[in-house]
Amino acid sequence: MSDDFETIGSGEKPRETESPVVPADDRPKYRTKRVRRFMFWTKFLGFFLILFLVAGIIGGVGAFFYAKPRYELAQSFNLDELKKIEIASRIFDRNGIELGRIFVQNRRPVTLDEVSNNFINALLAAEDSRFYQHKGVDLIGVTRALYYAVRSKELNQGASTITQQLARQTFELKDQTISRKVTEMFLASRIEREFSKQQILEFYLNRIYFGSGYYGIASAAEGYLGKDPSRLTPVEGATLAATVPNPYHRSPRSFPETSMRWRNHVLTRMAEEGFIDEDTKDRAIKSKVVTIPRGNITGKSAYVYEKVRQEVIDLLGKEAVSKGGFQIHTTIDSEIQNIAESQLKDQLDKIEERPDFAHPTRAQYKAKKAAFRESATPDQTFPAPTYLQGAVLMLDNRTGAIIASVGGRDFSDSMFDRTTQGRRPIGTAFKPFVYATAFEAGYFPGTLVDDIPMDARKVMIGGTTGILGEWGPESLENKYENRITARRALAKSKNSASVRLGQKVGNSKVVDLATKAGMKFAGDLQKFNATFLGRNPTSLDELCLAYTIFPNSGRRPDKSFIISNIKDSSGKVIYSPQISMKADRVIDRYTAYQISSILNDSFAYGTAKKAREKYGLEEFPVAGKTGTEYDFTDNWFVGYTSEVTCVVWSGFDSTKTIFPEAFSSDTVLPVWSQVMNAAAQTFEPKPFLPPADAEQAEICLKSGELASDRCYETVTKANGITSQVRTTYIEFLRPGTGIETVCVLHGGKRRNLSQPQLTSDGLIRPQIVVAATAEPVLPIAPTIIGTGDPYNSISPVIRARVAVVPAESAEQEADRLEADENNAIRATPVDNNGIPVARPAIIATPEEEIPENRVALPPPEPIQFE
C-alpha cells in the first residue's frame, strides 16, 4: 500500500493490483455468499415493494373514499347558477337618465365583446395564463406558482385557475381546507365540460369583486375610472386586474401606491406572455392612473333614491328586490331636481351667513362630526343635526307625479324625509282655503272686509293681550287700509282681514273644505280662529296636493307618486300606477279661477312681488302664496302654473325662530322662483282662463260694489299734474252672484239695482246708468271725422277703461296706470295733462243694428305758419 502512494507521489504509473485468486477449494463458499447477498436484497426490496404496494392500495382506496363524496358534492351543484348573478336594479328619471341603483351587489352585466382586450389580457396574465390550455385544473400553473413563490419569497401568483375561482365564488366554497380545494377542482373540471371558454370568462368578468362596492368589470371601470369597460387602456386594464386577488388593499383609490406596484407586476407578466411589447410596458409603468372621486351609488339625490327603494320593496317584496335586474322608471325630472337641490343648498347657506342668524350652522356640525369619527368606536353615534333645514316638492297638477323632491339638506346627516314625514305649521299659506270657502259661500273677490286692528284674544296667537300681529304682508311696514276688497286682502296677505272673513263663514266650513282638499286636522286646534292663519301642522305632500285644486278647476289628483313603471330584466312591464283624479270636486270652477286670479295679483302688488323684481322669475302665468308662521319659525312658499305646483319650506325640525323678521319672501321665494323657471322650460305654462260662462262685472276698488260713472279719483303726480283715474277693475263671477247696489262712495246715495244689465261688451252694469231700451243718438248726415274716428263720435262708450288702481298713494296709483294689472282698457288722453276722456257706451240689445253712416275723408292739409 505504501508503495502505491510513493508511486503516485513520484508521478509513476501505479502497478495494477491483481485480484486475489480464490483457491479452488473456497469457490463454493464464495458463491454461497453471493447468493445469500442477492437473496437478502431481493427479500429486502420485495418487502418494501409489497409494503409500498399495500400502502398504495390502501392510499388509493382511501383517496377514492375521500374523493368520492367531494366528487359527488361537485356533481350536485346546479351549474345554472353560474348564469344567475345579482344585477343592480337601475333607477331612471322621466327622460331615461340613470339616477341611481338598488342592489346588494352593485353590478352591471356585460358581454365579452363589450370588454376591452387590454383588460382580458391583463386578467389572463395575472390570474391564469394557461386558461385556454387546461381543462379546469392547471398542474403546470400550480408548479409555476410555487416556483415564483420560492424565488420572490412571496406569493405573486395564485394556484387556482379562473374556472376554479368562478366555482368558488358562485357556490360559496370559501373555507380554507383541502376538502374544499378538492371539491373545487372536481367542480372546475365539470364546468369546463359544460361550458365554453368564452362563456366561462364572461361569467367570471361579471361576477368577480373589485373592491369599493364594485362587482363585475363594468361597475369597476365606471366606478374607479369613469369609463366604459370597452375603452380601457393597457395600464387601466392592469390596474383593475391587479385588484382581483386583494380588492381592499389593492384598491387604486384607497391605496394608490400598493395598487401601482401590483399594476406594474401585471404589466410585466403581460409582456412575458406576449400580450404587450417591452416599449408598451415601459411607457405604461411610467404612466399614472387617475381615479375619479367616489360617487354616491344611490344617485345625487339620496332622498329620491330612498323614497324609490322603499316603494319598490313595498311593491315587489324584499326577496325579489334583492335579486335585482329591474328597470325602475320614475317621474323625476333630473334637471329640475338638480336645480332644486342646488338652489335650496345655496339659499340656506346664505341664511346661515347672516349676522343675525344665531343657530349652529351646517358647516359647524360637519366639522364636529368629522372630529367625532376620528376617535369614536363603532358602537358610538353622532347626534342628529339641529341646523337649518329645507325641503322642496313639485307635482304634476293633473296626475300627482312627483317632478322634484328634496327631503332635506343632507341625507348623510339626516335620513328624515321632510316632504312626507315632517309636519310643520304652514302659516299664512293656509289663507287661500279661507277665501275659497268664503267664495263658495256666496262672497266674491270684490267683497269688502275690514282691515283694521284685531284683538289678539280672538285668535290666541302671540299672547292674550294687545292686537293681532300683521306678519302676513311680509313686511314690518304694514299699514291698515280700513275697508278693502277680499282680492286685495288675500293678495297682500292681511291677517286681521282674513280672520274676519273666516269668522263670517265659520271654522267648520273652512276645515271641511281643506280636509276635502287633502289636508289633515287633529285635536281641538281646528275649532279656533288660529286655524285661519295656518297653525295646523301639515306636510309638504299634503299641502302641494291641496293647492292643485286651484289650477285644476276644483279637483285634485288622488295621490302623489314617484314610480311611473317597473320592468323586469326581460323588459316586461310588471308595475304601473293607477292614475286618477278625486271624484268629488272640492270647489267649483269659478272659485278656482278667482283664487288663481288673486294669487296671480300677489306677484304684481302683493307678497310675492319680489319674485320678479328681485329673484328673476320669468314672465309667464303663475300664482302663489307666501307662508310665514308666527314668530318666524317656518317659512313656506306655495305656487303653481297651469301645469305644476311647487312647495318650498325652510325651518327647523323643532320649533325655533329662523332669524328675526325672517319672511318667506326673503328666504324661500328665491328658491321657488328658480325652480319654477326651470320647470317652465319643460312644462309650458298656459294662462289661467275663467269659465266660459262666468259673468264679467266692473267693480269699484273702493266700495267693492258695481261701478258707476262716477268711480274716478283725482291723482296728483310728482310733477304737480293731476289726472282723473278710474278706480275699477273687471271681476269674473259665477252666474247669479248677488250684486245689488251701485258704488255708494262715488255714486252718491246708495241705490239698489232692480235689474242689473248685461251690456253689449259683456259687462254687468247698473240699469240706472243707461237704460237697456235707450235709443242711440245718431247723426242725421255723414259726419266728417277724419281717419279712424279719433274722438269716438260714432262708437262711444259710457265710461273710461283705465288701469286698475289699488288703494295706495296717489303717486303709486298714477304710476300703476301703465301696468294695467287687470287687463282693463285704457282711456285715450286728450291733452298733455293726461286726463282721460270718458267714453260713453251704447247699451244695445242683440237685435239692434247701428247703421254705419260714416264718411272717411283724407286728412286736411297742414297749416303753414310764417
Secondary structure, DSSP 8 states (H G I E B T S, - for coil): -HHHHHHHHHT------------GGGHHHHHHHHHHHHHHHHHHHHHHHHHHHHHHHHHHHHHHHHHHHHHHHHHHS-GGGGG---B-EEEE-TTS-EEEEE-SSEE----GGGS-HHHHHHHHHHH-TTTTTSSS--HHHHHHHHHHHHHHSS--S-SS-HHHHHHHHHTT--S-SHHHHHHHHHHHHHHHHHS-HHHHHHHHHHH-B-STTEEHHHHHIIIIISS-GGG--HHHHHHHHHHSSSTTTT-TTT-HHHHHHHHHHHHHHHHHTTSS-HHHHHHHHHS---------TT-S-HHHHHHHHHHHHHHH-HHHHHHB--EEEES--HHHHHHHHHHHHHHHHHHHTSTT--S--HHHHHHHHHHHHHH--TT-------S-EEEEEEEETTT-BEEEEE--S-TTT----TTTT--EE-GGGGHHHHHHHHHHTT--TT-EEEES--BGGGTTSS-SSSB----TTSSTT----EEEEHHHHHHTT-HHHHHHHHHHH-HHHHHHHHHHTT----SSGGGSGGGGGT-SEE-HHHHHHHHTTTTTTT--BS--B-EEEEE-TTS-EEE-----B-SS-SS-HHHHHHHHHHHHHTTTTSTTTHHHHTS---SS--EEEEEE-GGG-EEEEEEE-SSEEEEEEEE-SS---SSTT--HHHHTHHHHHHHHHHHHHHS--------TT-EEEEEETTTSSB--TT-EEEEE-TTS-EEEEE-EEEEEE-TT----BB-TTTSSS--B-SS-EE-TTSEEE-TTTS-TT------SS-EE--TT-TT-SSS-EES-------SS-HHHHHHTTTT-TT------B-STT--B---EE----TT------EE-----------
